[in-house]
Amino acid sequence: MTSTTFQAGSPIKIAILAMGGQGGGVLADWIVDMAEHAKWWAQTTSVPGVAQRTGATIYYVEMLPESDVEAAGRPPALAMMPTPGDVDLVVAAELMEGGRAIQRGLVTPDRSTLISSSHRSYAVGEKSARGNGIADSNKVIETGQAAAKRFICVDLQALADQAGSVISASLFGAVAGSGTLPFTREDFEETIRRGGVGVEASLRAFALGLEAAANAPAEPARVSTEKPSPEVPETASHPRIRKLLDDLRQNFPAAAQPMLVAGLRRTVDFQDPAYGAKYIDHVRALRKLDEQYGGQAKNWALTTAAARYVAVAMAYDDVIRVADLKTRAARFERVRGEVGAKADQLLYTTEYMHPRVEELCGTMPAPLGRWVENSKFASGLLGRFCRKGRFLQSGTLTGFLMLYALAGMRRFRRSTLRHRIELKSFEAWLRLIEETAPVDYDLAVEIVNCRRLVKGYSDTHERGESKYQRLIAAAADLRGRPEAAQRLRELREAALADDKGTKLDTMLAQELKLAA
């Protein structure tokens, strides 16, 4: 480890950015404890974020050796929060938090060492975006190289997981490995031991973080944004699914097969193998259309897009699906892992449920559901139970059985009102694709891609469906016009850009003027 030289009489200034649950406070306390045991003056403060998982807390540490205090002849006056351009070490528990530190001016090229984990914890805005809202990690890495005197960027979360510990321990190791602070490895390790909690696991994570930081490349590696395509399995345990896999390998182009596998998994998981067979049949019909109108020369663009969005359309999100996902063992295990619950600890998850009248009617047999929706008395009576949201503990026997019973209704799903509504929209979409492909192949592909807008349930589904229907109407009007596919693509991107659809409405109005 190399040690950074600091100006005598000036405190070492450290900013730590971490979200709730990442142990930023533990890391700050470790640094202060280590400094105090080495006879330094040290102080830590924190500026909380908006809320857990939606904003990072900034922990700020200033520390000064006793010799400097004695030379000054008075106790030091340490600051309560970081000042832009005046920070020696910035530690970020997540890559985008490192980017925010740079935006705040806490990282400077003449002074600051920036240590950041390269992993991502997606922000609410990224998760709720209609399109791909995930920010580009590589832009932060490029900016970090230019903004910091030294930039250490490795996946410290993965190292913590490998050691069976938490990221605060591997971050502490990275601070030690960077050589930024004038303390020995033994000073760091003794600090962890004094904490007395999870010592062995923390020491393992510390060692991994130290080694990773000490051997970190001068230029951090770029983050790959490519997602691996699903592999086509050679076989399956269920005979009917095995037959479907043989079918897609033999009768569909190689370019579309990975997405077909993903679509088959989704539709079977949504309903049953028979539903998966219907999915394959729908894509087969579009594959024949693709072949007839020049798809081979365009790398089977229509079939590949259909493989994805036919599955999305058939495996829609309804309350039955939501209840099914909330009662799966894998979900309970994932939540336990996220909060770090131990094997001997009880964990209860509180679900917030606020179904509308439309969702309740959608689970009813189609004739009954339609009658309730059209009856002011019946819908009003049902609406009394939908005015307020309900909190339900899915880990209790009562809460679990309620959700489990609702999930079990999927055997009746094909007879529900919601399924009839979705089927009608789905069939109209397929007809438009079949009518458009002979006239404009590229436009037909864009019509397939428009199904990307329809997702979620309740209000989310309603907003997406509204914009989707406007796009489909525009697609019908664009048929036969020059650059129709490009125009529809631009309209789709506008629809994905904001929830309210203001930009889409503006562009649709312009299209009407052009058509007139």
C-alpha positions as CSV (number, residue, x, y, z in Angstrom):
1,M,0.0,0.0,0.0
2,T,1.2,3.5,-0.8
3,S,0.3,6.4,1.5
4,T,-1.0,9.8,0.3
5,T,0.8,12.9,1.6
6,F,-1.5,15.4,3.2
7,Q,-0.8,19.1,4.1
8,A,0.3,19.5,7.8
9,G,-2.3,21.3,9.9
10,S,-5.1,20.5,7.5
11,P,-7.6,17.8,8.3
12,I,-8.1,14.8,6.0
13,K,-11.6,15.1,4.5
14,I,-13.7,12.1,3.5
15,A,-17.1,11.9,2.0
16,I,-19.0,8.6,1.9
17,L,-22.1,8.2,-0.2
18,A,-24.3,5.2,0.5
19,M,-28.0,4.2,0.3
20,G,-30.0,2.8,3.1
21,G,-28.9,-0.7,4.1
22,Q,-25.4,-0.4,2.6
23,G,-23.7,0.4,5.9
24,G,-22.4,3.9,5.1
25,G,-22.7,4.8,8.8
26,V,-20.8,1.7,9.8
27,L,-18.0,2.6,7.4
28,A,-17.8,6.1,8.7
29,D,-17.8,4.9,12.3
30,W,-15.0,2.5,11.5
31,I,-12.8,5.3,10.1
32,V,-13.5,7.5,13.1
33,D,-12.8,4.6,15.6
34,M,-9.5,3.8,13.8
35,A,-8.4,7.4,13.9
36,E,-9.2,7.9,17.5
37,H,-7.3,4.8,18.5
38,A,-4.3,6.2,16.7
39,K,-4.6,9.4,18.8
40,W,-6.2,11.5,16.0
41,W,-9.0,14.0,16.4
42,A,-12.0,12.8,14.3
43,Q,-15.6,13.8,13.7
44,T,-18.4,12.3,11.6
45,T,-21.7,13.8,10.5
46,S,-24.4,12.7,8.0
47,V,-26.8,14.4,5.7
48,P,-29.7,12.0,5.0
49,G,-31.1,11.3,1.6
50,V,-34.8,11.5,0.7
51,A,-35.6,8.0,1.9
52,Q,-34.2,4.5,1.9
53,R,-33.5,3.3,-1.7
54,T,-34.5,6.6,-3.2
55,G,-31.6,8.9,-2.1
56,A,-28.1,8.4,-0.7
57,T,-27.0,9.6,2.7
58,I,-23.7,11.6,2.7
59,Y,-21.5,10.7,5.6
60,Y,-18.7,13.2,6.2
61,V,-15.5,12.6,8.2
62,E,-12.8,15.0,9.1
63,M,-9.7,13.9,11.1
64,L,-6.5,15.5,12.3
65,P,-3.4,14.0,14.0
66,E,-2.9,15.0,17.7
67,S,0.5,16.5,16.8
68,D,-1.1,19.1,14.5
69,V,-3.6,20.0,17.3
70,E,-0.9,20.4,19.8
71,A,1.1,22.6,17.4
72,A,-2.0,24.8,16.9
73,G,-2.4,25.1,20.6
74,R,-6.2,24.8,20.5
75,P,-8.9,22.2,19.7
76,P,-9.6,22.0,16.0
77,A,-12.8,23.3,14.4
78,L,-14.0,20.5,12.1
79,A,-16.6,21.1,9.4
80,M,-20.1,19.5,9.4
81,M,-20.5,18.8,5.7
82,P,-18.3,18.5,2.6
83,T,-17.5,21.5,0.5
84,P,-17.2,21.2,-3.3
85,G,-13.5,21.1,-4.3
86,D,-12.3,20.4,-0.8
87,V,-12.5,16.6,-0.3
88,D,-9.5,14.2,-0.2
89,L,-11.3,10.9,-0.4
90,V,-14.8,10.1,-1.8
91,V,-16.2,6.6,-1.3
92,A,-19.3,5.6,-3.1
93,A,-21.2,2.3,-2.3
94,E,-22.7,2.3,-5.8
95,L,-21.6,3.5,-9.2
96,M,-24.2,6.2,-9.8
97,E,-23.6,7.6,-6.3
98,G,-20.0,8.1,-7.5
99,G,-21.5,10.0,-10.4
100,R,-23.6,12.1,-8.1
101,A,-20.5,12.9,-6.0
102,I,-18.8,14.2,-9.2
103,Q,-21.9,16.3,-10.1
104,R,-21.8,17.9,-6.6
105,G,-18.2,18.9,-7.2
106,L,-16.9,16.7,-4.4
107,V,-14.4,15.1,-6.7
108,T,-11.5,17.2,-8.1
109,P,-8.6,16.1,-10.4
110,D,-5.9,17.8,-8.4
111,R,-6.8,16.3,-5.0
112,S,-9.5,13.6,-4.7
113,T,-9.2,9.9,-4.7
114,L,-12.6,8.3,-5.8
115,I,-13.4,4.8,-4.7
116,S,-16.6,3.4,-6.1
117,S,-18.2,0.0,-6.4
118,S,-18.9,-0.8,-10.1
119,H,-22.2,-2.5,-9.4
120,R,-25.6,-0.8,-9.8
121,S,-28.6,-0.5,-7.5
122,Y,-31.2,0.9,-9.9
123,A,-33.0,4.1,-8.9
124,V,-36.8,4.4,-8.8
125,G,-36.7,6.5,-12.0
126,E,-34.8,3.8,-13.8
127,K,-37.1,1.1,-12.7
128,S,-40.3,2.9,-13.5
129,A,-39.3,4.2,-16.9
130,R,-41.6,3.0,-19.8
131,G,-38.6,2.3,-22.0
132,N,-35.0,1.4,-21.1
133,G,-34.4,4.0,-18.3
134,I,-31.2,2.5,-17.1
135,A,-28.4,5.1,-17.0
136,D,-25.2,4.4,-18.9
137,S,-22.6,3.2,-16.3
138,N,-19.7,3.7,-18.7
139,K,-20.3,7.5,-18.8
140,V,-19.8,7.6,-15.1
141,I,-16.6,5.6,-15.4
142,E,-15.3,7.9,-18.2
143,T,-16.2,11.0,-16.1
144,G,-14.7,9.5,-13.0
145,Q,-11.3,9.0,-14.8
146,A,-11.3,12.7,-15.8
147,A,-12.7,14.1,-12.6
148,A,-10.6,12.3,-10.0
149,K,-6.9,12.4,-9.2
150,R,-7.2,8.6,-8.8
151,F,-10.2,6.5,-9.6
152,I,-10.6,3.0,-8.2
153,C,-13.7,1.2,-9.5
154,V,-14.3,-2.5,-8.8
155,D,-17.3,-4.6,-8.0
156,L,-17.1,-4.4,-4.2
157,Q,-20.6,-5.8,-3.7
158,A,-19.7,-9.0,-5.5
159,L,-16.6,-9.3,-3.2
160,A,-18.8,-8.7,-0.1
161,D,-21.2,-11.4,-1.3
162,Q,-18.3,-13.8,-2.0
163,A,-17.2,-13.3,1.6
164,G,-20.7,-13.6,3.1
165,S,-20.5,-10.1,4.4
166,V,-21.8,-6.6,3.6
167,I,-20.4,-4.0,1.3
168,S,-19.2,-1.7,4.1
169,A,-16.5,-4.2,4.9
170,S,-15.2,-4.5,1.3
171,L,-15.3,-0.7,1.0
172,F,-13.2,-0.4,4.2
173,G,-10.8,-2.8,2.5
174,A,-10.7,-0.7,-0.6
175,V,-9.9,2.4,1.4
176,A,-7.0,0.5,3.0
177,G,-5.8,-0.9,-0.3
178,S,-5.9,2.6,-1.9
179,G,-3.2,3.8,0.5
180,T,-5.1,7.1,0.9
181,L,-5.1,7.1,4.7
182,P,-1.9,6.9,6.9
183,F,-2.8,3.8,8.8
184,T,-1.5,0.2,8.6
185,R,-3.5,-2.9,7.6
186,E,-3.4,-4.0,11.2
187,D,-5.0,-0.7,12.3
188,F,-7.9,-1.4,9.9
189,E,-8.3,-5.0,10.9
190,E,-8.2,-4.2,14.6
191,T,-11.0,-1.7,14.0
192,I,-13.2,-4.4,12.6
193,R,-12.4,-6.7,15.5
194,R,-13.4,-4.1,18.0
195,G,-16.8,-3.9,16.4
196,G,-17.5,-7.4,17.5
197,V,-20.2,-8.1,14.9
198,G,-19.7,-10.5,12.0
199,V,-15.9,-10.2,12.5
200,E,-14.7,-13.1,10.5
201,A,-16.9,-12.5,7.5
202,S,-16.1,-8.8,7.6
203,L,-12.4,-9.5,7.7
204,R,-12.7,-11.8,4.6
205,A,-14.6,-9.0,2.7
206,F,-12.0,-6.5,3.9
207,A,-9.1,-8.6,2.6
208,L,-10.8,-9.0,-0.8
209,G,-11.5,-5.3,-1.1
210,L,-8.0,-4.4,-0.1
211,E,-6.5,-6.7,-2.7
212,A,-8.9,-5.5,-5.4
213,A,-8.1,-1.8,-4.7
214,A,-4.3,-2.4,-4.4
215,N,-4.3,-4.1,-7.8
216,A,-6.9,-2.0,-9.5
217,P,-6.0,-0.9,-13.0
218,A,-5.3,2.7,-13.7
219,E,-8.2,2.8,-16.1
220,P,-11.3,0.9,-14.7
221,A,-12.8,-1.7,-17.0
222,R,-15.9,-0.7,-18.9
223,V,-19.2,-2.3,-17.9
224,S,-20.7,-4.6,-20.5
225,T,-24.3,-3.6,-21.4
226,E,-25.0,-6.6,-23.5
227,K,-27.5,-9.1,-22.2
228,P,-26.7,-12.7,-23.0
229,S,-29.4,-14.4,-25.2
230,P,-31.2,-17.4,-23.7
231,E,-29.8,-20.7,-24.9
232,V,-32.1,-23.2,-26.7
233,P,-32.3,-26.2,-24.3
234,E,-31.7,-29.6,-25.8
235,T,-34.6,-31.1,-24.0
236,A,-37.2,-30.5,-21.3
237,S,-38.8,-32.7,-18.6
238,H,-42.3,-32.1,-19.8
239,P,-43.0,-34.0,-23.0
240,R,-45.2,-31.3,-24.5
241,I,-42.6,-28.6,-23.9
242,R,-40.0,-30.9,-25.3
243,K,-42.0,-31.2,-28.5
244,L,-42.3,-27.4,-28.7
245,L,-38.6,-27.0,-28.3
246,D,-38.0,-29.4,-31.1
247,D,-40.5,-27.5,-33.2
248,L,-38.9,-24.1,-32.7
249,R,-35.4,-25.5,-33.4
250,Q,-36.5,-27.1,-36.7
251,N,-39.0,-24.6,-38.0
252,F,-37.9,-21.1,-37.0
253,P,-34.8,-19.1,-38.0
254,A,-31.8,-19.2,-35.7
255,A,-32.0,-15.4,-35.2
256,A,-35.4,-15.7,-33.5
257,Q,-34.8,-18.9,-31.5
258,P,-33.3,-17.3,-28.3
259,M,-36.3,-15.0,-28.0
260,L,-38.7,-17.8,-28.8
261,V,-37.3,-19.8,-25.9
262,A,-37.8,-16.8,-23.6
263,G,-41.3,-16.3,-24.9
264,L,-42.2,-19.9,-24.5
265,R,-41.0,-19.9,-20.9
266,R,-43.0,-16.8,-20.1
267,T,-46.3,-18.0,-21.6
268,V,-46.0,-21.5,-20.0
269,D,-45.2,-19.9,-16.7
270,F,-48.2,-17.5,-17.1
271,Q,-50.7,-20.3,-17.9
272,D,-49.8,-23.8,-19.0
273,P,-48.1,-25.8,-21.8
274,A,-51.2,-25.5,-24.0
275,Y,-50.9,-21.7,-23.8
276,G,-47.3,-22.0,-24.7
277,A,-48.3,-24.0,-27.8
278,K,-50.7,-21.3,-28.8
279,Y,-47.8,-18.8,-28.5
280,I,-45.7,-20.9,-30.9
281,D,-48.6,-21.1,-33.4
282,H,-49.1,-17.3,-33.4
283,V,-45.4,-16.7,-34.1
284,R,-45.4,-19.4,-36.7
285,A,-48.1,-17.6,-38.6
286,L,-46.0,-14.4,-38.6
287,R,-43.0,-16.3,-39.5
288,K,-44.7,-17.5,-42.7
289,L,-45.7,-13.9,-43.4
290,D,-42.1,-12.9,-42.8
291,E,-40.8,-15.4,-45.3
292,Q,-43.3,-14.4,-47.9
293,Y,-42.4,-10.7,-47.9
294,G,-38.6,-10.8,-47.7
295,G,-37.8,-11.4,-44.1
296,Q,-34.8,-13.6,-44.8
297,A,-33.0,-10.6,-46.4
298,K,-33.7,-8.6,-43.2
299,N,-32.5,-11.2,-40.8
300,W,-36.0,-12.2,-39.9
301,A,-36.7,-8.9,-38.2
302,L,-40.5,-9.5,-38.1
303,T,-40.3,-13.0,-36.6
304,T,-37.7,-11.9,-34.0
305,A,-39.8,-8.9,-32.9
306,A,-42.9,-11.1,-32.8
307,A,-41.2,-13.8,-30.7
308,R,-40.8,-11.1,-28.0
309,Y,-44.0,-9.1,-28.1
310,V,-46.5,-11.9,-28.8
311,A,-45.3,-13.4,-25.5
312,V,-45.6,-10.0,-23.8
313,A,-49.2,-9.6,-25.2
314,M,-50.3,-13.1,-24.2
315,A,-48.7,-13.1,-20.7
316,Y,-50.2,-9.8,-19.6
317,D,-50.1,-8.6,-16.0
318,D,-53.4,-9.1,-14.1
319,V,-54.2,-9.4,-10.4
320,I,-54.0,-13.2,-10.7
321,R,-50.5,-13.0,-12.0
322,V,-49.5,-10.5,-9.3
323,A,-50.8,-12.8,-6.6
324,D,-49.0,-15.7,-8.2
325,L,-45.7,-14.0,-8.1
326,K,-46.1,-12.7,-4.6
327,T,-46.7,-16.2,-3.2
328,R,-43.8,-18.0,-4.8
329,A,-41.0,-19.4,-2.6
330,A,-38.4,-17.8,-4.8
331,R,-39.8,-14.4,-4.1
332,F,-39.7,-15.0,-0.3
333,E,-36.1,-16.2,-0.6
334,R,-35.1,-13.2,-2.7
335,V,-36.6,-10.7,-0.2
336,R,-34.9,-12.5,2.7
337,G,-31.6,-12.2,0.8
338,E,-32.1,-8.5,0.0
339,V,-32.6,-7.6,3.7
340,G,-30.0,-10.0,4.9
341,A,-32.4,-12.1,7.1
342,K,-30.8,-15.0,8.9
343,A,-32.1,-18.6,8.8
344,D,-33.5,-18.3,12.4
345,Q,-35.1,-14.9,11.9
346,L,-38.8,-14.4,11.0
347,L,-39.5,-12.0,8.1
348,Y,-42.9,-10.5,7.3
349,T,-43.5,-8.7,4.0
350,T,-46.3,-6.1,3.9
351,E,-47.9,-5.8,0.5
352,Y,-49.9,-2.7,-0.5
353,M,-52.9,-3.7,-2.5
354,H,-55.3,-1.1,-4.1
355,P,-57.3,-2.8,-6.8
356,R,-59.8,-0.8,-8.8
357,V,-63.3,-1.9,-9.7
358,E,-62.0,-2.7,-13.2
359,E,-59.4,-5.2,-11.7
360,L,-62.1,-6.9,-9.6
361,C,-64.4,-7.2,-12.6
362,G,-61.6,-8.5,-14.7
363,T,-61.3,-11.5,-12.5
364,M,-65.0,-12.4,-12.9
365,P,-66.5,-14.6,-15.6
366,A,-66.9,-12.3,-18.7
367,P,-70.7,-12.0,-18.7
368,L,-70.8,-11.2,-14.9
369,G,-67.9,-8.8,-15.0
370,R,-69.4,-6.9,-18.0
371,W,-72.7,-6.7,-16.2
372,V,-71.1,-5.3,-13.0
373,E,-69.1,-2.7,-14.9
374,N,-72.3,-1.5,-16.8
375,S,-74.4,-1.5,-13.6
376,K,-74.2,1.8,-11.7
377,F,-75.6,0.1,-8.6
378,A,-73.3,-3.0,-8.7
379,S,-70.1,-1.1,-9.6
380,G,-70.9,1.6,-7.0
381,L,-71.4,-1.1,-4.3
382,L,-68.1,-2.8,-5.3
383,G,-66.4,0.6,-5.5
384,R,-66.9,1.1,-1.7
385,F,-64.3,-1.6,-1.1
386,C,-61.8,0.0,-3.5
387,R,-61.7,3.5,-2.1
388,K,-58.7,2.8,0.1
389,G,-55.6,0.6,-0.3
390,R,-55.1,-2.4,1.9
391,F,-52.0,-3.6,3.7
392,L,-51.6,-7.4,3.6
393,Q,-48.8,-9.5,5.2
394,S,-48.1,-12.2,2.7
395,G,-46.0,-14.1,5.2
396,T,-48.8,-14.7,7.6
397,L,-51.2,-17.7,7.1
398,T,-54.2,-15.6,6.4
399,G,-52.5,-13.2,4.0
400,F,-50.7,-16.0,2.2
401,L,-53.9,-18.0,1.7
402,M,-55.8,-15.0,0.4
403,L,-53.1,-14.4,-2.3
404,Y,-52.7,-18.1,-2.9
405,A,-56.4,-18.6,-3.6
406,L,-56.4,-15.6,-6.0
407,A,-53.3,-17.0,-7.8
408,G,-55.2,-20.4,-8.1
409,M,-57.8,-18.7,-10.2
410,R,-55.5,-18.9,-13.2
411,R,-57.1,-22.2,-14.2
412,F,-60.2,-20.1,-14.9
413,R,-58.3,-17.2,-16.5
414,R,-59.5,-17.9,-20.1
415,S,-63.1,-17.3,-19.1
416,T,-62.5,-14.0,-17.3
417,L,-63.5,-10.6,-18.6
418,R,-59.9,-9.4,-18.5
419,H,-58.8,-12.2,-20.8
420,R,-61.6,-11.5,-23.3
421,I,-60.5,-7.8,-23.4
422,E,-56.9,-8.7,-23.9
423,L,-57.7,-11.3,-26.5
424,K,-59.8,-8.8,-28.5
425,S,-56.9,-6.2,-28.5
426,F,-54.4,-9.0,-29.3
427,E,-56.3,-10.2,-32.3
428,A,-56.8,-6.7,-33.7
429,W,-53.0,-6.1,-33.4
430,L,-52.3,-9.3,-35.3
431,R,-54.7,-8.4,-38.1
432,L,-53.0,-5.0,-38.5
433,I,-49.6,-6.7,-38.8
434,E,-50.9,-9.1,-41.4
435,E,-52.5,-6.3,-43.4
436,T,-49.4,-4.1,-43.3
437,A,-46.6,-6.6,-44.1
438,P,-47.5,-6.9,-47.8
439,V,-47.5,-3.1,-48.1
440,D,-44.7,-2.0,-45.9
441,Y,-42.5,-4.7,-44.2
442,D,-40.6,-2.2,-42.0
443,L,-43.8,-0.6,-40.8
444,A,-45.2,-4.0,-39.8
445,V,-42.1,-4.6,-37.7
446,E,-42.6,-1.2,-36.0
447,I,-46.3,-2.1,-35.3
448,V,-45.1,-5.3,-33.6
449,N,-42.7,-3.2,-31.4
450,C,-45.5,-0.9,-30.4
451,R,-46.7,-3.6,-28.0
452,R,-43.8,-2.6,-25.8
453,L,-46.0,0.2,-24.4
454,V,-48.6,-2.2,-22.8
455,K,-47.3,-3.4,-19.4
456,G,-48.2,-3.5,-15.8
457,Y,-51.6,-3.5,-14.3
458,S,-54.1,-0.9,-12.8
459,D,-53.3,2.7,-13.7
460,T,-49.9,1.8,-15.2
461,H,-51.7,-0.6,-17.7
462,E,-54.4,2.0,-18.4
463,R,-51.9,4.7,-19.4
464,G,-49.8,2.4,-21.5
465,E,-52.9,0.9,-23.3
466,S,-54.2,4.4,-24.0
467,K,-50.9,5.4,-25.7
468,Y,-50.7,2.1,-27.5
469,Q,-54.2,2.5,-29.0
470,R,-53.3,6.0,-30.3
471,L,-50.1,4.5,-31.9
472,I,-52.0,1.7,-33.6
473,A,-54.5,4.2,-35.0
474,A,-51.6,6.3,-36.3
475,A,-50.0,3.2,-37.8
476,A,-53.1,2.5,-39.8
477,D,-53.1,6.1,-41.1
478,L,-49.4,6.0,-41.9
479,R,-49.7,2.9,-44.1
480,G,-48.7,3.7,-47.7
481,R,-46.9,7.0,-46.8
482,P,-43.2,7.6,-47.3
483,E,-40.9,6.8,-44.3
484,A,-43.9,5.5,-42.4
485,A,-41.8,3.1,-40.3
486,Q,-39.5,5.9,-39.2
487,R,-42.4,8.1,-38.2
488,L,-44.1,5.4,-36.2
489,R,-40.7,4.6,-34.5
490,E,-40.4,8.3,-33.5
491,L,-44.0,8.3,-32.2
492,R,-43.3,5.2,-30.1
493,E,-40.1,6.8,-28.6
494,A,-42.2,9.9,-27.7
495,A,-44.8,7.7,-26.1
496,L,-42.1,6.1,-24.0
497,A,-40.5,9.4,-23.0
498,D,-43.1,10.5,-20.5
499,D,-46.1,9.1,-18.6
500,K,-48.5,11.8,-19.5
501,G,-48.0,11.4,-23.2
502,T,-47.7,15.2,-23.8
503,K,-44.9,14.8,-26.4
504,L,-46.9,12.0,-28.2
505,D,-50.0,14.2,-28.4
506,T,-48.0,17.0,-29.9
507,M,-46.4,14.7,-32.6
508,L,-49.8,13.1,-33.4
509,A,-51.3,16.5,-34.0
510,Q,-48.4,17.3,-36.4
511,E,-49.1,14.0,-38.2
512,L,-52.7,15.0,-38.6
513,K,-51.7,18.3,-40.2
514,L,-49.3,16.5,-42.6
515,A,-52.0,14.0,-43.6
516,A,-54.5,16.8,-44.2
